[in-house]
Amino acid sequence: MVFKSSSVALLISSLLACQVHARAISNTDALSVFGSHQHRANSQSDAMASFTRINELKGIYILQLSEKSALDKSYAALGDKRSSVLSKIDAQQNRIIAAIYALDTEAVIVQKVRIVDNAIHVQMTHAAANALADNDEIASIVETSAQPNLTQADEFKPYPFLTVKDPGDSVTVAIIGNGVDYTHKDLGGAGTPEAYEQAWKNNHNAWDGFPTDTVIGGLDFSANYEGYHTVDYNPIENQDDEAASNHTYHYPSGTAQAALVLKQAPEAKILAYKTLDYDWNYFYAALDVVVDPNQDGDFSDRPDIVLINSFGGGAFYQKKGSGTSYETLQIDHIRRLAGLGSLIVAPAGTFYLDSYYSMAPLGATPEALTVGSVRMEQDALYLSSFTPAGPTRGDTLLKPDVVALAEGFDGALVGTGDKSGELAQTTAYAAANAAGIAARVWQRERNLSALEVKALVANTAIADGISGIKETVVEQAFSIDVTKVAEVPFMGTGMVNADNIDKAKSVLWETGSYQPSLAFGFIEAASTVSQTRNVTLKNLTAEPQTYRLAATKNGVKDNNAAVELIFPESVSVPGNSAITFPVTLTVNDKLLSPFPMKKSSDFTIEKWAEASVNGYLTFTNENSEANDSLLKMAWLVLPKKATPFEKSNATLSSSTSYQSDEFKQKLSSAGSYAESSKIDITNTSASDRTLITMPLMHYKHQRSEAKTNLQGHIIKSLGATIYDIDTQQCASGKALGVSIEMFDPFELAMAEHRDRFAVLTHFRIYSESFSDANGDDPAYAEQIAQDEDKLAYMMIELDDNGKPVTTYVDMSIQYDPWNPYARYKQSTLDTFVSPGGKIAVSNICMDALYREQYPDLTSWNKKLGWQFGTDRDAVSTATDQMLRFNPILNGEYSEQIIDHTGEDGYPNWWDFNCQATQWNPNNCIERSVKFLASSSASALLPDDVAPKAVVEQELTWSPMTTIPAGKTARVAAAMTMQCDPNVISSGNWVIDKDCPPGVAIFELDNNQIAKFPTTETDDVSTLDGQSFSVYENAANGTVVGQIKTVSPRFFASDDLNKAEMFLLNALPGTPFAVSTTGEITVINTDALDYESLNKSYVLEIQVDHVNRTSELVNVTIDVTNNNDMAPQQIASLSVIEGTQGTSLTANISKAFIDIEGDGISFISNELPDGLLISRAGEISGIPVVSGEFSSNVTVTDGINQMQTSISFSIASNSSSAPTQPPVSSEPAQTIDKDAGSAGGSFGFLMSLFAALALAARRTRK
């Protein structure tokens, strides 16, 4: 999206969903660093224009206006009545339309959107669009990719013939898709082909055959594809479309979807909105009518459920941050509809790729019930070959939520009257099945919210009995091997089950995200680390419910033992109430195996499954007679081991044994030296670890202010080097490695926002001569560069199998405009990248890049120009100097003759007006030689030689070293003298402005990235964001956890990297102590009281150095509840009076509380004959015997209990029934037997008793 500024640019934006492996929307040979959507500028070169237009004179634009849309949260107080807001929006839109016509009398207003957004779609001249850029009422102007071929006949008109029937009390389900055949018998129609034929004859008209009693309304937003105007009143599905969808394109039939909904919920009513829902132009406008079907400004008639379709894969959505694209904006608009109370049901997508994070974009909508697919074979359930896997990129939501049947059954066929047949393979039919079940639930319980309906469907699904698959799918012209694993990422909580929903007495969701699952994402563990989520449990009945909790883990995996869920043994929830409790996940680094995915060849579904630990948190009702469903929440974590190396033998030396001969020669020529920092590191883990040292050409300590909160990939560092490699891998024995580090971790090697391109990054490497001539203007350089100006054009992307690869353009091949991707080839070397990491390293054999013009390393041993681009960043930017870097020298080398004649201060500071001298005519002539570079490498040390006795010249140095378990390696790095900030000089030492930023030192499977050089003031500090958990009543001396520190000083031994930690803030009751090494222990168990106000503690930790301190860092400790208190009686019970043979009711529940907030149940077998007590404390029945009685009652919270007694006085009636001898009773405070409330002093007694109970409780610990 392009936002208006004082000189707005009208960019081209793609409105189509990208496939996960797509490079670019347009048919081009390369991507632009600066543009959003590029075409070739010259058919004989790789040059890309930054901007392009479909039509030179006019285009179809979306104008977003300044007034807030009718669904904006600022209008929430108006509820459903928002006609006043719409009037204000209409007035603004009319002003803008008048301005458009004043600039272009032939403009066509295509669509007006007022509810989900405030926007106008208009076909107008580019000149008119440019003129509108300064209009203060226009927030943004975007040119779409739609063809500007509309006429005045396509002018938008309100909907004068829009008709929507009253649904009565029925649940309404809106289907946004290909339209529906409302004449089909399964949709309540006449059920004859003739009826369909008549409907199709009126496919562009408002006619009396629509709406029907079942399909009560709708519109056709894609009527221009039928040869008519853009919008019409007949959303009849095209029989030809359905046939093509089922057998070619995998688009779902709206008719079949509607029939599936009605099969589950026969009383439901359907709203049909016919769109090209994979095209934003149509879907966007349809949402505006979905929110308000009759367009009267009252949103109370909105559908209960909205069934949408979703295409593509690699879903990304993140609530926080700016910088949206059309995929995420579409989700935002759907969320606005969900915010009104409608339940969104979305398919997970149709995707054969064997990878996590392959969810379709709209499936990432947080509020949506996202549905994957299964098939049934011989009464057994199997995952469908086309169902994708979660989680979602960005906010890491566990999607799909559930799975449902999408195969193995026939569906209603368009135009056949009453016939059914084979359907397309798509999760959209699974979503329709789930939507029908949700409609059935809502029809039965109209008081439920959309959140509760979604959670009920997910909580009650069945995971047992679903099997994964491994098969070859033959699809038209290709075949693909498919593996699906029956675990949480593919199936959520399992198969939807309507019977379980009907029986469920409670519902669950994660308190913070409102999701029916617990997503922990990637967790790096350098010690035992914890994350806590809160769970809300809501009781849907009047009776208290108690659940016993348990956790399951899927699969047999090495890392299962390293992950533990901590939760209460049981929880109780009062009737018609909700409680919240914590669930803490801990990861023990000592039990973790290495992360299994670090390079291209690792990216298999088996490795993905190995990397994740997932399962279910189950809730079993302790009352075996409750006939309650087993409830569960899916959970998932991707743990990564980040245990630091053990360091020793830190030294400084002038040794250059690891440096190339070329580097040493340039040092000598420059009269310079490079002081090397060295250290030995030992792999103390039980598995191999690979260390990489990468010379950097670019580094940013923090984001620029303009990109502080920007989503997308923002570049932090860039590095490159040409290194030696085995000739069996590269015939030349040389390879180029290029690293890119982002500020934020990423899940896949692909763009987060795909409005520009889908690759993670792409980069050009220009020749020295071209860079010298054009380096001042990188944007212009990109536009004019020809093949002969570039040494390489490369990108990191996902291939068709979901593996990260390095793709390069083979410029030894002539460009073919008829086959623009003919020159694209994949590197034979692995690309290094790990899910959840920040760095990707592209590797390619140099012989793949050599060609006639650049035949060997000589061409690369120069000050080359580099340009990098991501979805939301560029280095260099259009206004910066081009990056310059020599990947052989890892910097730059230059020689220059400078005449200082007449200058002051040369050659000595005391010299004035430098002049040639008799004895030295070149006194003022300087031969300036600059060598600004870094060097780095690592090497394994031999086992049989003491580290200090190692001969470094005999070591095998490399930028990448694999260190086996228990082995030691030496790491070395240096900067040339003019670039080393730690060089001691007698003068004022100034780092040369052209120095490269240094070296990055890192592993691939964690984000502990060190940078060299650092200075002595780069201190050890506490890692931010750490959290721990502890049970209440934990004994004194219990170790809660170890606070982790981080140090940027890689070349410092462990003893130098240590610093003392201190707890600065006072905590209530002083429950914890923090040692100077960072160990947290319990020192006052009495202070750990979950029932008090302190369910969580925040510790302020500071690291102390000799003459300075680090910044304060907050460490959180959550207290987990133990159900260790019985219910308490807070008021005396009055005598319950009744008459023999007459109905009696009384409620004693208000006389009891549970201090911990657990639900209370009442049990007694001793009541007078004819009376019973419910679990909620209500006594009812008809007394059989008269007399005075005393009955014992057990009051329990499911774990702890107390006993109380109730007195009854049952009067005899005229029938002279038997009586019981009187029992004396002396009641104190009374309770009204009808109202169930205490007497006047009840409130005082309750407060007093609660305080006494807490005090008494502590004395029992």
ABEGO torsion letter per residue (X at the ends): XBBBBABBBBBBBBABBBBAABABABBBABBBAABABBBBABAABABBBABBBABAABBBBBBBBABBBAABAAAAAAEABAAAAAAAAAAAAAAAAAAAAAABAABBBABBBAAABBBBBBBBBAAAAAAAAABAABABBBBBABBBABBAAABBBBBAABBBBBAEABBBBBBBBAEBBAABAAAGBAGBAAAAAAAAAAAABBBAAOBBAABAEEBBAAAAAAGBBABBABABBBAAAAAAAAAAAGBBBAAAAAAAAAAABAABBBBBBBBBAABAAAAAAAAAAAABAAGAGBAAABBABBBBBBBEBGBBBBABEBGBBAAAAAAAAAAAAAAAGBBBBBBAEBBABBBBGABBAAAABAABBBBBBBBBBGGBBBBBAABBBOBBBGAGBBOBABBBBABGBBBBBBGAGABBBBBBBBAAAAAAAAAAAAAAAAAABAABBAAAAAAAAAAABBABGBBBBBBBBBBEABBBBBBBBBBAAAAEAEBBBAAAAAABABBBBBAAAGBABBBAEBBBBABBBBBBBBBBBBBABABBBBBBBBBBBBEBBAAAAABBBBBBABBBBBBGBBBBBBBBBBBBAAABBBBABABAAABBAAAAAAABBBEBBBBBBABAAAGBBBBBBBBBBBBBBABBBBBBGBBBBABAAABBAAAAAAAAAAGBBBBBBBBBBBBABABBBBBBBBBBABBBABBBAAAAABBEBBBABBBBBBBBBBAAABAAGBBBBBBBBBABBBABBBBABAAABABABBBBBBBAAAAAAAAABAAAAAAABBAAABABBBBBBBBAAGBBBBBBBBAABBBBAABAAAABBBBABBBBBBBGBABBBBBBBAAAABBAABABAAAABBBBBBBBBBAABBOBBAABBBBBBBAAAGEBBBBBBBBABGBBGOABAABBGBBBBAABAAAABBBBBBBBBBBBBBBBBBAABBAAABBAAABBBBABBBBBBGBBBBBBBBBBAAABAABBBABBBBBBAABBAEBBBBBAABABBBBOBBBAABBBBBBBGBBBBBBBGBBBGBBAEBBBBBBABABBBAAAABBBBBBABBBBGGABBBBAAGBBBBABAAABBAABABABBBBBBBBBBAABBBBBBBBBBBBBBBBABBBBBABBBBBBBBBBGBBBBBBAAAABBBAAGBBBBBBBAABBBGBBBBAAGBBBEBBABBEBBBBBBBBBAGABBBBBBBBBBBBBBAAGBBBBBBBBBBBBBBBBAAAGBBBAAAAAAAAAAAAAAAAAAAAAX
